[in-house]
């Protein structure tokens, strides 16, 4: 098959989500139980994902929480206000990482 300029084709990328990220349990023992107990189910899913991964984007959070992009953005804002996560980048390149201060809170 030969592609010619102007041809249209579809690329499918499969997003694999570790089922453990949907758990209400967190996998990082350094995170204080008191911090996690103050979070709702969807916030815990996002924080747990970040314990197992370097960063999270809006698209990934939508998939693992089954929420709309707007709802996920609101959760991100709340977690930033609580100083649990930190934004990196701007616009479409924005991702969130786990704040170092989350390990310091006791």
Beta strands, then each sheet from edge to edge (+ up, - down):
strand 1: 85-88
strand 2: 95-98
sheet 1: 1+ 2-
end
